[in-house]
């Protein structure tokens, strides 16, 4: 069985966040948005200044369930930490769910039911053959290993 590992480090993700959000969106009061990769999950830290008061919000995303392939099963995450950040993340997934079947958010969980996502018929056999072997955060890196089965 052939495999491919994708490794994304913390600096790469924070660089994307800086370019996509902090530099292109004017969110009044937002001082810093940081993502920290720890072995227990992905920490979102948001530093804001509202009414001349600095506040840091922290939330943790942990992998709860991984799918059997990229076309079948659930990818599910637990949310913990600051309630406001959890509600924002749930809200984003709730909005996405209005446009894409398979996305859901409720009770401090966000999930993607890959079985419900509509793929092109040409891509479906490929996604069914890609097995999600490893999906973890380790040493400040996000690791995704896919195996191809015939």
MOLINVEN-V255822 format. One record per pair of residues at least 12 apart in sequence whose ideal C-beta (glycine too) atoms are under 7 Angstrom apart, sorted by the first residue. I is the first residue (numbers start at 1). J is the second residue. D is the distance in Angstrom with one decimal. If there is no record, write none. Layout:
i=<I,I>
j=<J,J>
d=<D,D>
//
This chain:
i=<1,1,1,2,2,3,3,3,3,4,5,5,5,6,7,7,8,8,9,9,10,10,10,10,13,14,14,17,17,21,29,29,29,30,31,31,31,32,33,37,37,37,37,38,39,39,40,40,41,41,41,41,42,42,43,43,44,44,45,46,57,57,57,58,58,59,59,59,59,59,59,59,60,60,61,61,62,62,63,63,64,64,64,64,66,66,67,67,68,69,69,69,69,69,70,70,70,70,71,71,71,71,71,72,72,72,73,73,74,74,75,75,75,76,76,77,77,78,78,79,79,79,80,86,89,90,90,93,93,100,101,101,101,102,102,102,129,129,129,130,130,131,131,131,132,133,133,133>
j=<147,148,149,147,148,133,145,146,147,146,143,144,145,144,141,143,141,142,140,141,35,36,37,140,35,34,35,33,35,33,48,49,50,48,47,48,49,47,46,137,140,141,142,137,137,138,60,62,60,61,62,137,61,137,58,60,59,85,58,85,82,84,85,81,82,79,80,81,82,85,86,89,80,81,77,79,77,78,77,135,76,77,78,109,132,135,114,132,131,127,128,130,131,132,114,127,130,132,114,119,124,127,128,114,115,128,114,115,111,113,111,112,114,109,111,109,110,108,109,108,109,110,108,108,110,105,110,105,110,117,116,117,118,114,116,117,148,149,150,146,148,146,147,149,146,145,146,147>
d=<4.9,6.5,5.6,7.0,4.7,6.6,5.9,6.5,4.5,5.2,6.4,7.0,4.6,4.4,5.4,5.6,6.7,4.6,6.2,4.9,6.7,6.5,4.5,4.5,5.0,6.1,5.7,5.5,6.2,5.9,4.6,5.1,4.8,5.6,4.5,6.1,5.5,4.1,5.4,5.0,4.6,6.2,6.2,6.7,6.4,6.1,6.8,6.5,5.0,5.3,3.9,6.0,4.6,6.0,6.2,5.5,4.7,6.0,5.2,6.4,4.3,6.0,4.9,5.0,5.7,6.3,6.9,3.6,5.3,3.7,5.7,6.9,4.8,4.9,5.0,6.0,6.4,4.6,6.0,6.1,4.4,5.9,4.9,6.9,5.4,5.0,5.0,5.7,6.8,6.6,5.5,5.8,5.4,6.6,6.2,4.2,4.5,6.6,5.8,6.9,6.0,3.8,4.3,6.1,5.2,6.7,5.8,6.6,5.5,5.4,6.6,4.5,6.5,6.1,4.2,6.7,5.1,6.4,5.9,4.8,6.7,6.5,6.8,6.0,6.3,4.0,6.5,3.7,4.6,6.6,4.5,6.4,6.7,6.5,3.5,4.4,5.7,5.6,6.8,5.0,6.1,6.8,4.5,5.8,6.4,4.5,6.6,4.7>
//
